[in-house]
Amino acid sequence: MEVVGPTVSGPWDYSLLCGLGSCVERSPSLLPEDDEGLPPLLITTGEEEGGGDLLVEERPAPCQILLLLEEGGPRPLTFVLNANLLTVGQREIVFILECLPEERSLPKDLFTLYLSIYQDAQRGKFVEELGNVAFTGSFLGSKEHGGVLFFSPTFQPLEGLCLPPQPFLCGLLIQRLEVPWAKVFPLRLLLRLGAEHGVYPSTLVSVRFRETVFRETGHTIMNLLADLRNYQYSLPAVEGLRIHMEMGHSYIDIPKSSFTEMLKVVNASNEHVISVGAGFSSEADSHLVCFQNDEGNYQSQANSQPGKTRTVTGASFVVFNGALKASSGFIAKSSIVEDGLMVQIPPETMEALRAALRGQTDFHIPCGKADGRELRDNITVRWVNWSAPVNAGVTSGVDGKPLEGVHSVRMQQNTEFELDGRTIRCTEVFYVLKTPDMSLSAVLPSCSVFQREMAVASCSALTPHLSVLSASGINSLALRVSTQTDMVEYQAGSGGRLLPQRYMNELDSALIPVIHGGSASVPQTAMDMEFLFYITHTI
C-alpha cells in the first residue's frame, strides 16, 4: 500500500532527510577532521516552497557556502544549518553570527558546538531556556569567548531569517567575564546585551571580539543572593513570576499554578529575607537593565520597546527584607536596586507576608512615612490565573490541532528498535489534561510506567515498516492516546494526516495487550497523551 507523506513545509522540515541515507556517510559526526572541511550541504531547488529537488554536496568548499549566503543563489535556493536536534529531544537552536570583514570561510567551531549539543542530548543532557554552554579553551578564534547563552526570541525582528518551526532557542556568544552571570543570573546578562546593541529585549546576533559588558564581579547585591564564584547556589526563580512597576504601584504576579514552587522558596528562606527571581515579561513595555560602570559599580537603567510609551517596567527580582525598624519612621520602603526591587518591611509585616504566601492569598504593602506626609508607593503581591507560555507554535502530528500551552515531558528510551539501517524512538510526550485544576505534577507519577510501555509497544509495532515509511517521506509521527474512566482510544498520524489503516492494525496488535494486560494500570484521569516519534538512520 502506498503511503502519502506529509507536505514539506520548508528547508527546516525534518522529512527532507528521508531520502538522504545513501547520499552521505553513516557516521556519528559528518564533520571532517581537517581544519577546513565542512559537513555535507543540503540544497533545495524548486519553484515553490518545499518543492523541487534535493542536492547534496558531500564536501562543500567554504567559498561555495559563502557565495550562497551572500547572494542567495538562484531563487528559491536556501542554505540551512540543520542539526536535527529534535530527533534526540532537544529544541532546535539558531545561531546568528556577524561576519568579519574579508571573512572567506565558515567558522568550523559552530558545527563543533552543534555536534556537542547533539551528543549531550543523546545522553539526556539538554540545553534549556536561559541555559548556557561554557568553553574551557579557544572558541571562534579567542579564549575570551567564554560560552553561549540560550534563550527564546520574543520581540526581536525575525523577518528574512530562515528559521525552524517554533519553539526553538537562539544562541548568543558571551565573553569569559560574563560567564558567571550566565550561570547564576542569566536574565541580567541577556537584557544587558540587548541594551548594549540597542535591541529590546536582547540581540540575536553574536559579535566576536567585542568588549565585555561585565568585568570582575565587585560589589553587587547578587553576592548576597547567589554564588558567583563556585556556582553552588543561585537566586531561586519561580516559573511565570513577573514583576511590573507602574507609577506609584508595583505588582509581583505569581501564577497560581506555581504555588508549590513559591512555597519552596518561602520555606527555604531565612527569617528576615525572602528573595526570588522573576522572568521576562512580554506585557511590560520596558525592563530594568543593570550596568557596570568603569569603576566597577552597578547602576540601574531601563531598556524600552521601540515606539512604545514607557508605562510598565519589568524587574528581574524582588527582595523582601523584614528588618525595618519602627525608629526609621517608615511603615515600609521600596526602592530599585540594580535590575530588581527591594522592599523593606517590619518583622510583623514579614510574618504576615509569609502567611499570605503560604495561604495563596494576595498581600498589599503600602510604603512611605508613618506620618503620611510623603507620597506613598504601593507593593501588591497577587496570585494570578496565568502561566508562562510553553510549546509555542507546536501542533499535533495526528491532526494538526494546536498544542501551544500544553506541557510535555521528555522521554528517555532505553530500548533500541532498529531494522534495515533505520531506528525509531520516542522523544517527547504531551499531556492535555481535561480535568479542571488538575496539574501535570499530580498526574505524572501514575502515568510513567504506562507511558513507557505504550512508547515501547508502538516502536515495536512500527519497526518492520520503517523503510516503507521513510521512503514515503514519513520520518516523524505522533500517537495520541485518550484516557478517561474505563475508556482508552488512540490515533496515529504524521504531518497532520492520519496513518493508513494497515499501520493502525499493527498498533492495535501491540497496544491492546498493554492497555488490557500491561504491568501498569491505565490512568483514570481524563486526558490526551500525545507521543512524538522520530525515525533516524542507524549509525
KETOR-763554 format. One record per atom (N, C-alpha, C): x, y, z; residue in three letters. Coordinates in steps of 0.1 Angstrom, whole numbers, plus 5000, padded with zeros to 4 digits. Each point is the difference from the previous one (the first is absolute). Layout:
% residues N
XYZALA
...
//
This chain:
% residues 539
500949885000MET
499150125000MET
500950125000MET
499750104992GLU
500750124999GLU
499750095011GLU
501050065007VAL
499750095010VAL
500350144995VAL
499150105003VAL
500250134996VAL
500650085011VAL
501250054998GLY
500750075011GLY
499550145001GLY
500350075011PRO
499650145002PRO
500750094991PRO
499350124997THR
500650104992THR
501250065006THR
501150024993VAL
501250065005VAL
499750155003VAL
500250055012SER
499650145004SER
501150104997SER
501349954998GLY
501050104998GLY
501449935002GLY
501150084999PRO
501349945000PRO
500449945014PRO
499350035011TRP
500349945013TRP
499249885002TRP
499149964990ASP
499149885002ASP
500949885001ASP
499849925011TYR
500849885002TYR
499749904989TYR
498850004994SER
499749894990SER
500950024988SER
500750114998LEU
500950024989LEU
501149895000LEU
500349955012LEU
501149915001LEU
499749854998LEU
498749984996CYS
499649864999CYS
500849934989CYS
500350064989GLY
500749934989GLY
501550024999GLY
500650055011LEU
501450044999LEU
500949895006LEU
499549895005GLY
500849905006GLY
501249954991GLY
499749994987SER
501049944991SER
500950114995SER
499750135003CYS
500850114994CYS
501250045009CYS
499949975013VAL
501150045009VAL
500549885008VAL
501250025005GLU
500649895009GLU
499249995013GLU
499849875004ARG
499449985013ARG
501150005011ARG
499950115007SER
501150025010SER
499450085012SER
500549995012PRO
499550085011PRO
500250154997PRO
501050034993SER
500250144996SER
500450014985SER
499350094993LEU
500350034986LEU
501050114999LEU
500650055011LEU
500950115000LEU
501449944997LEU
500650044988PRO
501449954997PRO
501050045011PRO
501049925001GLU
501150025010GLU
500950114997GLU
500250034987ASP
500950114996ASP
499550145004ASP
500850105000ASP
499750135005ASP
499050074991ASP
500049974987GLU
499250084991GLU
498749934996GLU
500049865002GLY
498849934995GLY
498750035007GLY
498950004992LEU
498750035006LEU
499149884997LEU
498949995008PRO
499149894998PRO
499250014987PRO
499349904996PRO
499350004988PRO
499050114999PRO
499850064988LEU
499150114998LEU
498749954993LEU
498850025005LEU
498849964994LEU
499450124994LEU
499750004987ILE
499550114992ILE
498649964995ILE
499050085002THR
498749974994THR
499850104988THR
499549954989THR
499750084989THR
498649974995THR
499350104995GLY
498749984995GLY
499350144999GLY
498849994994GLU
499350134997GLU
499050035012GLU
499849905009GLU
499150035011GLU
500649965013GLU
499650075010GLU
500549975014GLU
499849855003GLU
501149935004GLY
499949865004GLY
500049914988GLY
500050054988GLY
499949914988GLY
501449994994GLY
500049934988GLY
501350004993GLY
500949885004GLY
501250014995ASP
501049895003ASP
500950035011ASP
500649895005LEU
501050015010LEU
501449974995LEU
500950085002LEU
501449984996LEU
500949995013LEU
500949915000VAL
501049985011VAL
501450024995VAL
500750105006GLU
501450024997GLU
500749945012GLU
500749894999GLU
500549935012GLU
501250075006GLU
500850064992ARG
501250085005ARG
499950144994ARG
499150095004PRO
499950134994PRO
501250085003PRO
500450094991ALA
501150095002ALA
499550125008ALA
500850055009PRO
499550125008PRO
499650124992PRO
500750024989CYS
499650114991CYS
498749984994CYS
499649874997GLN
498749974994GLN
498950045010GLN
500249965012ILE
498950035010ILE
499950155002ILE
501150075001LEU
500050155002LEU
499350064988LEU
500249954988LEU
499450064989LEU
498449985001LEU
499649895004LEU
498649985002LEU
499450095011LEU
500750025010LEU
499650095011LEU
499950144995LEU
501050054993GLU
500150144996GLU
499050034989GLU
499849914990GLU
499250044989GLU
498749934999GLU
499849905009GLY
498749935000GLY
499949894989GLY
500950004990GLY
500049904990GLY
498750024991GLY
499949914990PRO
498850004992PRO
498749985008PRO
499150094999ARG
498849985009ARG
499149894995ARG
499349935009PRO
500150025015PRO
501049895005PRO
501250045002LEU
501049915006LEU
500350045014LEU
500149915010THR
500150035014THR
501249925006THR
500850075008PHE
501049935008PHE
499549995014PHE
500149885005VAL
499549975014VAL
501149935008VAL
500350055012LEU
500849925009LEU
499049925009LEU
499849884997ASN
499049925007ASN
500649895008ASN
499950005013ALA
500649905009ALA
499149895003ALA
498750024997ASN
499049895003ASN
500049965014ASN
500150115009LEU
500149975014LEU
498749945006LEU
498950034993LEU
498749955005LEU
500049845000LEU
500849944992THR
500049855000THR
500549945013THR
500750085008VAL
500549965013VAL
499450075011VAL
498850074997GLY
499350075011GLY
500450145003GLY
501050054992GLN
500550135003GLN
499350104991GLN
499650125005ARG
499450104992ARG
501150054990ARG
499550034988GLU
501050054990GLU
500650135004GLU
501250034995ILE
500850115005ILE
500450084988ILE
499850135000VAL
500450104989VAL
501150085006VAL
501150014992PHE
501250085003PHE
500250094989PHE
499950135003ILE
500350104990ILE
501350085003ILE
500949994991LEU
501450055002LEU
500350114990LEU
500450115006GLU
500450124991GLU
501349964993GLU
500050024987CYS
501249974992CYS
501150115003CYS
501249954999LEU
501250095002LEU
500350064986LEU
500650114999PRO
500550064988PRO
501049904993PRO
499849984987GLU
500849914992GLU
500049865004GLU
498949965007GLU
499949865004GLU
499749914988GLU
500749894998ARG
499849924988ARG
499749865003ARG
499849965013SER
499649875003SER
499149995012SER
499149905001LEU
499249995011LEU
500749955012LEU
499850065012PRO
500749955012PRO
499649865004PRO
500949915000LYS
499749865002LYS
499649975015LYS
500450095009ASP
499649995014ASP
498549995002ASP
499350074991LEU
498549995002LEU
499549864998LEU
500549934990PHE
499649864997PHE
500449915012PHE
501250035005THR
500449925012THR
499150025012THR
499550135002LEU
499150035011LEU
498749924998LEU
499450004988TYR
498849934997TYR
500249855003TYR
501149954996LEU
500349855002LEU
500049975015LEU
500750095007SER
500149985015SER
498650005006SER
499250094996ILE
498650015006ILE
499249884996ILE
500249954988TYR
499349884995TYR
500449885009TYR
501349985002GLN
500549895007GLN
499650015015GLN
499950125006ASP
499650015013ASP
498549965001ASP
499250044991ALA
498649975000ALA
499849844999ALA
500849944992GLN
499949855000GLN
500249945013GLN
500850065009ARG
500349955013ARG
499050065011ARG
499050074995GLY
499050055009GLY
500350145006GLY
501050074995LYS
500350135005LYS
499650104989LYS
499050095004PHE
499450094990PHE
500350145003PHE
500150084990VAL
500050155001VAL
498650055002VAL
499850085010GLU
498750055003GLU
499950164999GLU
498950055001GLU
499850155000GLU
500950065011GLU
500850104996LEU
500950075008LEU
501149915005LEU
500249894993GLY
501149915004GLY
501350054993GLY
501149935002ASN
501350054994ASN
500949884998ASN
500950034991VAL
501249914998VAL
501250085002VAL
500949955008ALA
501350085003ALA
501149934993ALA
501050084995PHE
501249944994PHE
501250015009PHE
500949904998THR
501250005008THR
501250044992THR
499950004987GLY
501150044991GLY
499550114990GLY
500750014990SER
499750104990SER
498849974992SER
499250094996PHE
498849984992PHE
499850124991PHE
499849974987LEU
499950114990LEU
501250095001LEU
501149955002GLY
501250084998GLY
500550085013GLY
499449975011SER
500450085012SER
499749925013SER
500950005009LYS
499849945013LYS
499150095009LYS
499750134996GLU
499150085007GLU
498649974997GLU
499749924990HIS
498649964997HIS
499749895010HIS
499250035010GLY
499949905011GLY
498949904999GLY
499050024991GLY
498949915000GLY
498950054991GLY
498849935001VAL
498850044993VAL
498850005010VAL
499250104999LEU
498850015008LEU
498849984991LEU
499149925004PHE
498849964992PHE
498750065005PHE
499250044990PHE
498750075004PHE
499049994989PHE
498850025003SER
498950004990SER
499850154995SER
499950024987PRO
499750134995PRO
498650055004PRO
499950135002THR
498750065004THR
499650114990THR
500650125002PHE
499650124992PHE
501050024989PHE
501149924999GLN
501050034990GLN
499449984986GLN
500450084990PRO
499549994987PRO
500749874993PRO
499149924995LEU
500549874994LEU
499849994985LEU
499550114994GLU
499750004986GLU
501349974992GLU
499849924989GLY
501249974992GLY
500949905004GLY
499849945012LEU
500849905006LEU
499449864997LEU
500949914996CYS
499649864998CYS
500049935014CYS
498849975005LEU
499849965014LEU
499349865000LEU
500349925010PRO
499249885002PRO
498750035006PRO
499149905000PRO
498750025007PRO
500250035015PRO
499150085006GLN
500050025014GLN
499649875007GLN
500549985013PRO
500850095007PRO
501549974998PRO
500850104998PHE
501549984998PHE
500750105009PHE
501349975002LEU
500850095009LEU
501050074991LEU
500450125004CYS
501150074994CYS
501250005009CYS
501249984993GLY
501250005008GLY
500850134998GLY
500550065011LEU
500750125000LEU
501449995006LEU
501050044992LEU
501449995005LEU
500250095012LEU
500649955010ILE
500350095012ILE
501550005003ILE
500550105007GLN
501450015003GLN
500349935013GLN
501349975002ARG
500449925012ARG
499650065013ARG
500150145001LEU
499650065013LEU
498550015002LEU
499249974989GLU
498650005001GLU
499449865004GLU
500949905000VAL
499549865003VAL
499449995014VAL
500650065011PRO
499349995013PRO
498550045000PRO
499850114992TRP
498650055000TRP
499149904992TRP
500549944989ALA
499349904993ALA
499649885009ALA
500849975009LYS
499849895009LYS
499150025011LYS
500050125006VAL
499250025013VAL
498950104997VAL
500150094990PHE
498950104998PHE
500050034985PHE
499649914992PRO
500150024985PRO
499150114995PRO
498950035006LEU
499150114995LEU
500750135000LEU
500850025011ARG
500850135001ARG
500950024988ARG
500749894997LEU
501050014989LEU
499250024986LEU
498949924998LEU
499350014988LEU
499550144997LEU
499450065011LEU
499450144998LEU
501250104998LEU
501149985007ARG
501150094999ARG
500550004985ARG
500149884994LEU
500549994986LEU
499050074991LEU
498749995003GLY
499050074992GLY
500350155000GLY
500250065012ALA
500250145001ALA
501350044993ALA
501049915001GLU
501350034993GLU
499950014985GLU
499149924994HIS
499950004986HIS
498750084995HIS
499350075009GLY
498950084997GLY
498849924995GLY
499849885005VAL
498949914997VAL
499249965012VAL
498749994999TYR
499249965011TYR
499349874997TYR
500149905010PRO
500750015012PRO
501549964999PRO
500349934990SER
501449964998SER
500349984985SER
501350004997THR
500449984986THR
500049864997THR
499849974987LEU
500149864995LEU
501449974994LEU
500750114997VAL
501349994992VAL
501249995009VAL
500849904999SER
501249985007SER
501250084994SER
500750085007VAL
501150084995VAL
501349955007VAL
500949964991ARG
501349965005ARG
500950115005ARG
500949985009PHE
501150095004PHE
499450135006PHE
498850005005ARG
499450135005ARG
500550025015ARG
499750125005GLU
500350025014GLU
499049935009GLU
500549965011THR
499149935010THR
499150115006THR
498749965003VAL
499150095006VAL
500150005016VAL
500649895005PHE
500349995014PHE
501449965002PHE
500650065011ARG
501449975003ARG
500149925013ARG
501050025008GLU
500149935013GLU
498850035008GLU
499549915007THR
498650015006THR
499950125009THR
500950035009GLY
499950115009GLY
498950005009GLY
499550125004HIS
498950015010HIS
498650004993HIS
499349895002THR
498649994995THR
499249935010THR
498750035000ILE
499149945009ILE
499949854997ILE
500449964988MET
500049854997MET
501049925008MET
501050075005ASN
501049935009ASN
499349945012ASN
498950065004LEU
499249955012LEU
499049904996LEU
499649994987LEU
498949924996LEU
500549884991LEU
501250004995ALA
500549894991ALA
501549985002ALA
500449884996ASP
501549975001ASP
500650034986ASP
500650124999LEU
500650044987LEU
501449944998LEU
500549935010ARG
501349944999ARG
500049854996ARG
499349935008ASN
500049854998ASN
498649954995ASN
499150094998TYR
498749964994TYR
499249895008TYR
500250005013GLN
499449905008GLN
498550025003GLN
499650134999TYR
498650045002TYR
499750134992TYR
498850024997SER
499650124992SER
498750055005SER
499650124996LEU
498750065004LEU
498949914995LEU
499249955010PRO
498949914995PRO
499050084991PRO
499549934990ALA
499050064991ALA
498749915000ALA
498950074998VAL
498749935000VAL
499550024986VAL
499649894993GLU
499550004987GLU
498850104998GLU
500150094991GLY
498950094997GLY
499950125009GLY
500850015010LEU
500050125009LEU
500450124993LEU
499350115000ARG
500350124993ARG
499950125010ARG
500850104998ILE
500050125008ILE
499750124991ILE
498950075002HIS
499650114992HIS
500050135009HIS
500850104996MET
500150125007MET
499350114992MET
499050065006GLU
499350114994GLU
500250125009GLU
499550124995MET
500150125008MET
499349985014MET
500750005011GLY
499549995013GLY
499549875004GLY
500249894992HIS
499549875004HIS
500849894993HIS
500449915007SER
500849884995SER
499249875003SER
500049914990TYR
499349885002TYR
500949884998TYR
499949915010ILE
500749874999ILE
499049904997ILE
499949954987ASP
499049914996ASP
500549865000ASP
499449915008ILE
500449865001ILE
498949914994ILE
500349924991PRO
499049914994PRO
499549905011PRO
498749985000LYS
499549905010LYS
500549864997LYS
500349974988SER
500649874996SER
501449985006SER
500650115004SER
501449995006SER
500050015015SER
498949975006PHE
499950015015PHE
501049915007PHE
500249884995THR
500949915006THR
501550055000THR
500350064988GLU
501450064999GLU
500250125009GLU
498950085001MET
500150125009MET
500149965015MET
499349895003LEU
500049955014LEU
501449955004LEU
500749944990LYS
501449955003LYS
500950125002LYS
499850114993VAL
500850125002VAL
499850065014VAL
498850005004VAL
499650065013VAL
500649915011VAL
499949874999ASN
500449915010ASN
501650005001ASN
500650024989ALA
501550005000ALA
500650135004ALA
499350105000SER
500550145004SER
500350015015SER
500850095003ASN
500350025014ASN
498950095007ASN
500150035012GLU
499050075008GLU
499750144995GLU
501150074995HIS
499850144997HIS
500050034985HIS
500349914991VAL
500150034986VAL
499349904991VAL
499250044991ILE
499449924989ILE
500550064987ILE
500749934992SER
500450054987SER
499749904989SER
499550054989VAL
499649914989VAL
500250074987VAL
500549924990GLY
500250054986GLY
498750004992GLY
499950094991ALA
498850014991ALA
500549974986ALA
499049984991GLY
500249974986GLY
499850134992GLY
500449994988PHE
499850124991PHE
498550014997PHE
499450125000SER
498650014998SER
499850074987SER
499249934991SER
499650054987SER
498950105001SER
499450025012GLU
499050105002GLU
500650145004GLU
501250005004ALA
500750135004ALA
500550064987ALA
500050134999ASP
500550074989ASP
501550045001ASP
500649985012SER
501450035003SER
500449905011SER
501350005002HIS
500649915011HIS
501250075006HIS
500149985013LEU
501250055007LEU
501249924994LEU
501150074999VAL
501349944995VAL
501150055009VAL
500949905004CYS
501150035009CYS
501250034992CYS
500650115002PHE
501350044994PHE
501150005010PHE
501249974996GLN
501250015009GLN
500950114994GLN
500350105007ASN
500750124995ASN
501549975000ASN
500850104996ASP
501449984999ASP
500749985014ASP
499350055010GLU
500649975014GLU
499649875006GLU
499149924992GLY
499649875005GLY
498750015008GLY
499450125001ASN
498850015008ASN
498849964991ASN
498949965006TYR
498849964992TYR
498950115001TYR
499450024989GLN
499050114998GLN
498849954993GLN
498950075002SER
498749964994SER
499650094989SER
499649944989GLN
499550074988GLN
498849924995GLN
499350054990ALA
498949934994ALA
500249994985ALA
499649894995ASN
500049984985ASN
498549984996ASN
499650074990SER
498650004996SER
499749954986SER
498849954998GLN
499649964986GLN
500050134991GLN
500549994988PRO
500050114991PRO
498550044997PRO
499850145001GLY
498750054996GLY
498949985011GLY
500449955012LYS
499149985011LYS
500150115010LYS
498950055006THR
500150095011THR
500349925013THR
500950045008ARG
500449925011ARG
499050025012ARG
499249905002THR
499050005011THR
500149885009THR
500549894996VAL
500249885008VAL
501449954998VAL
500850005011THR
501449965000THR
500249875007THR
500649904994GLY
500349875006GLY
501250015008GLY
500149915011ALA
501249995008ALA
500349855001ALA
501349975003SER
500549874999SER
500049925013SER
499850075011PHE
499949935013PHE
499450095011PHE
499549955011VAL
499550075011VAL
500649955013VAL
500450095009VAL
500549965013VAL
499150065011VAL
499449925008PHE
499250055012PHE
501049995012PHE
500350115006ASN
500950015011ASN
499150035012ASN
499949915010GLY
499150025011GLY
500750055013GLY
501050094998ALA
500750055011ALA
499850165002ALA
499050054994LEU
499850155002LEU
499550035014LEU
500750095006LYS
499750045014LYS
499050115001LYS
499250005010ALA
499050115002ALA
500650145001ALA
501350005005SER
500750135002SER
500350064987SER
499949934989SER
500350054987SER
499050114995SER
498849995006GLY
499050094996GLY
499249964988GLY
500349884995PHE
499349954988PHE
499149885004PHE
498849994993ILE
499249885002ILE
500649894990ILE
500650044989ALA
500749914991ALA
500750094990ALA
501049954993LYS
500850074990LYS
500249914988LYS
499950064988SER
500349934988SER
501050084992SER
500949934993SER
501050074992SER
500549904989SER
500550064990ILE
500649924989ILE
501549985003ILE
500449875000VAL
501449965002VAL
500449934988VAL
501050054993GLU
500549944988GLU
498949984990GLU
499649874997ASP
498949984991ASP
498849935007ASP
500050035013GLY
498949935008GLY
499350105010GLY
499249955008LEU
499250085009LEU
500349955014LEU
500350105009MET
500349975014MET
498850065008MET
499449925009VAL
498950045008VAL
500449975015VAL
500150115007GLN
500349995014GLN
498850015009GLN
499849915008ILE
498749995008ILE
500449965015ILE
499150045009PRO
500249965014PRO
499949855002PRO
500549945011PRO
499949865002PRO
498549955001PRO
499150075005GLU
498649965001GLU
499449994986GLU
500450094991THR
499550004986THR
500649884993THR
501349975002MET
500649884994MET
499249875005MET
499750005012GLU
499249885005GLU
498749994993GLU
499350114998ALA
498750004993ALA
500249964985ALA
501150054994LEU
500349974986LEU
500249854999LEU
500849945009ARG
500249864999ARG
498749925001ARG
499150045009ALA
498749935001ALA
499250024988ALA
500050114993ALA
499350024988ALA
500549924989ALA
501349994999LEU
500649914989LEU
499749865002LEU
500049955013ARG
499749865003ARG
498549974998ARG
499250115002GLY
498549984998GLY
499550034986GLY
501050044991GLN
499650044986GLN
499050115000GLN
500250105008THR
499150125000THR
500850124996THR
499450104995ASP
500650124996ASP
500550085012ASP
501050094998PHE
500550075011PHE
500450144996PHE
499650105007HIS
500250144996HIS
501050075010HIS
501050074995ILE
501050075009ILE
500050144996ILE
499450095008PRO
500250154997PRO
501450045005PRO
500650084993CYS
501450055003CYS
500050155002CYS
500750045010GLY
500250155002GLY
500250035015GLY
500050135003LYS
500250045014LYS
498849975008LYS
500249965013ALA
499049975009ALA
499050115002ALA
500550134999ASP
499250115003ASP
499150044988ASP
500349934988GLY
499250034989GLY
500350124992GLY
501050075003ARG
500350134994ARG
500649984986ARG
500649894997GLU
500649984987GLU
499049924991GLU
500150024987LEU
499349924990LEU
500449855002LEU
499049915001ARG
500249865002ARG
500149924987ARG
500949905000ASP
500049904990ASP
499349885005ASP
499649914991ASN
499249885004ASN
500649884994ASN
500149905008ILE
500549874995ILE
498949905001ILE
499649934990THR
499049895001THR
500549874995THR
499949905008VAL
500349864996VAL
498649944996VAL
500049954988ARG
498749954995ARG
500249854994ARG
499049925003TRP
499949874994TRP
499250014987TRP
500549964989VAL
499350024987VAL
499749874993VAL
499050014992ASN
499749884991ASN
500750024987ASN
501349985000TRP
500850024989TRP
501249905001TRP
500449954988SER
501149915000SER
501050044989SER
501349975003ALA
501050044990ALA
499749914987ALA
500150064988PRO
499849934988PRO
500949884998PRO
499549894996VAL
500849884997VAL
499649954987VAL
501049944993ASN
499749934987ASN
499350094990ASN
500450134999ALA
499450094991ALA
500249964986ALA
498950004992GLY
500049964986GLY
500049864997GLY
500049915010VAL
500049854998VAL
498649964996VAL
499949914990THR
498749944996THR
500149855000THR
498949935001SER
499949865001SER
500449944986SER
500849895001GLY
500349934988GLY
498949914996GLY
499049985008VAL
498949914997VAL
499050084991VAL
499650125004ASP
499050074992ASP
500250155000ASP
501250055004GLY
500350144999GLY
499450095010GLY
499349945011LYS
499550085010LYS
501150075008LYS
499850135004PRO
501150075007PRO
500349935014PRO
501250005003LEU
500549955013LEU
500650115008LEU
499950124996GLU
500550115007GLU
499450015014GLU
500950025010GLY
499550015014GLY
499949865006GLY
500249894993VAL
499949875005VAL
501449965005VAL
500149955012HIS
501349965006HIS
500449864995HIS
501349984999SER
500549884995SER
501249955008SER
500349874999VAL
501249955007VAL
500849924990VAL
501350015002ARG
500949924991ARG
500049865004ARG
500249924989MET
500049855002MET
501449954998MET
500549935010GLN
501349944998GLN
499849854998GLN
500249964988GLN
499749864996GLN
501249915001GLN
500049905008ASN
501149915002ASN
500149894989ASN
498949964995THR
500049894990THR
500250064986THR
500949944992GLU
500250044986GLU
499149914991GLU
499450074990PHE
499249934990PHE
500550034986PHE
500749904994GLU
500850034988GLU
499749894990GLU
499950044987LEU
499849904989LEU
500450074987LEU
500749924992ASP
500450054987ASP
500750145000ASP
500850025010GLY
500750135000GLY
499350125005GLY
498849975006ARG
499250115006ARG
499649975014ARG
499950115008THR
499649985014THR
498850095003THR
499149965009ILE
498950085005ILE
500150025015ILE
499750125004ARG
500050035015ARG
499050105003ARG
499449995012CYS
499150115005CYS
500850105008CYS
499850134997THR
500850105006THR
499350095010THR
498650014999GLU
499350095008GLU
498549965001GLU
499450035011VAL
498649975002VAL
499350135005VAL
498950044993PHE
499250115003PHE
498849965008PHE
499650075011TYR
498949975009TYR
499050114999TYR
498849964994VAL
498950094999VAL
499049965011VAL
500050075011LEU
499249975012LEU
498650064998LEU
498949925002LYS
498750044997LYS
499250025013LYS
500649995012THR
499350025012THR
500550135006THR
499150095004PRO
500350135005PRO
500949985013PRO
500950095001ASP
500950015012ASP
500949875002ASP
500149924990MET
500949895000MET
501450044995MET
501049975008SER
501450044996SER
500749884994SER
501050034992LEU
500849904994LEU
500849935010LEU
500550075010SER
500849935011SER
499249905007SER
498750025001ALA
499249915007ALA
499749874992ALA
500050024987VAL
499749894991VAL
501249914997VAL
501150064998LEU
501249924995LEU
500349885008LEU
500050005013PRO
500449885007PRO
499249874997PRO
498750024997SER
499249894996SER
500049964986SER
500750084992CYS
500149984985CYS
501349954995CYS
501150005008SER
501349984995SER
500249864994SER
499549905007VAL
500249864995VAL
499149984988VAL
498750055000PHE
499149984989PHE
500650084987PHE
500650115003GLN
500650084989GLN
501149934993GLN
500949945009ARG
501149934994ARG
499649874992ARG
499049935006GLU
499649884993GLU
499350034987GLU
499250114999MET
499350034988MET
501150054989MET
501050075004ALA
501050044991ALA
500849884994ALA
500449915009VAL
500749884996VAL
499249924991VAL
498749985003ALA
499149924991ALA
499950064987ALA
499850134999SER
499950074987SER
501249984992SER
501250025006CYS
501249994992CYS
500149854995CYS
499749915008SER
500149864996SER
499049974988SER
498850065000ALA
499149974990ALA
500450074987ALA
500650115000LEU
500450084988LEU
501349964994LEU
500949935008THR
501349974995THR
500149934987THR
499149904998PRO
500149934987PRO
499750094988PRO
499450115002HIS
499550094989HIS
500950134999HIS
501150005006LEU
500850135000LEU
500550044986LEU
500449904992SER
500550034987SER
498850054991SER
498949945001VAL
498850054992VAL
499650145004VAL
499950025013LEU
499650135005LEU
501050114995LEU
501349975001SER
501050104996SER
500050024985SER
499849904993ALA
499950014985ALA
498850094996ALA
499050005009SER
498850084997SER
500150145005SER
501250045006GLY
500150145005GLY
499650015014GLY
499849895007ILE
499650015014ILE
501149955009ILE
500650095008ASN
501049975009ASN
499850065014ASN
498850065002SER
499550045013SER
498549985000SER
499549955012LEU
498649975001LEU
499650015015LEU
498750005002ALA
499450025013ALA
499049905003ALA
499949965013LEU
498949915004LEU
499350085012LEU
498750014998ARG
499250075011ARG
499149895007ARG
500249995013VAL
499349905008VAL
499150085009VAL
498749984999SER
499050075008SER
499549915010SER
500050045013THR
499649925011THR
498950085008THR
499149925006GLN
499150055010GLN
499549875007GLN
499150025010THR
499649885008THR
499449894991THR
500749885000ASP
499649884993ASP
499950024985ASP
500950094994MET
500050024986MET
501450044995MET
500549944990VAL
501250044993VAL
499849994985VAL
500550104993GLU
500050004985GLU
501250074995GLU
500449974988TYR
501250064995TYR
499950024985TYR
500950104995GLN
500150034986GLN
501550024997GLN
500449984988ALA
501450034996ALA
500050074987ALA
501050094999GLY
500150084987GLY
501450064999GLY
500150064988SER
501350074997SER
499750134992SER
500550115004GLY
499850134993GLY
498550044999GLY
499349965010GLY
498550045001GLY
499149904992GLY
500649894995ARG
499149904993ARG
500149875007ARG
498849935001LEU
500049875006LEU
500849904992LEU
500649905008LEU
500749894993LEU
499049914993LEU
500449934989PRO
499149914994PRO
499649885010PRO
498949944997GLN
499449905009GLN
501049885003GLN
500849974990ARG
500949885002ARG
500950025012ARG
500550135002TYR
500850035011TYR
499250005013TYR
498850054999MET
499150005012MET
499849855005MET
499849914990ASN
499949865004ASN
501249955007ASN
501250034995GLU
501249965007GLU
500050065014GLU
499650135002LEU
500050065013LEU
499049935009LEU
498949964995ASP
499049935008ASP
500649885006ASP
500749924992SER
500649875005SER
501050035011SER
500650115000ALA
501050035010ALA
499550085012ALA
499050094998LEU
499650085011LEU
498949945008LEU
499149934994ILE
498949945008ILE
500449915011ILE
501149914998PRO
500549935012PRO
500550085011PRO
500650124996VAL
500550095011VAL
498850065008VAL
499050044992ILE
498850065007ILE
499349915009ILE
499949874995HIS
499249905008HIS
500749915009HIS
501449994998GLY
500749915008GLY
501450045003GLY
500350124998GLY
501450055003GLY
500250015015GLY
501350025004SER
500450015014SER
499550125007SER
499650104991ALA
499550135006ALA
498650014997ALA
499250055010SER
498650034998SER
499850124991SER
498950004993VAL
499750114991VAL
499650125009VAL
500650124997PRO
499650125008PRO
498550034999PRO
499450035011GLN
498650025000GLN
499650154999GLN
501150084998THR
499850154998THR
499650024986THR
499050104998ALA
499650034987ALA
501150094993ALA
500749954990MET
501150074994MET
500349944987MET
500850074992ASP
500649954988ASP
501550005002ASP
500749894997MET
501449995000MET
500549984985MET
500750104996GLU
500549994986GLU
501549985000GLU
500349884994PHE
501449954999PHE
500650054987PHE
501250055000LEU
500750044988LEU
501249914997LEU
500049944988PHE
501049914996PHE
500850054988PHE
501349964999TYR
500950044989TYR
500649874995TYR
500150004986ILE
500749894993ILE
501350064995ILE
501149935004THR
501450054996THR
500749894994THR
501150044993HIS
500949904994HIS
500949945011HIS
500249875001THR
500849945009THR
501550034997THR
500750035011ILE
501450044998ILE
500949885005ILE
//
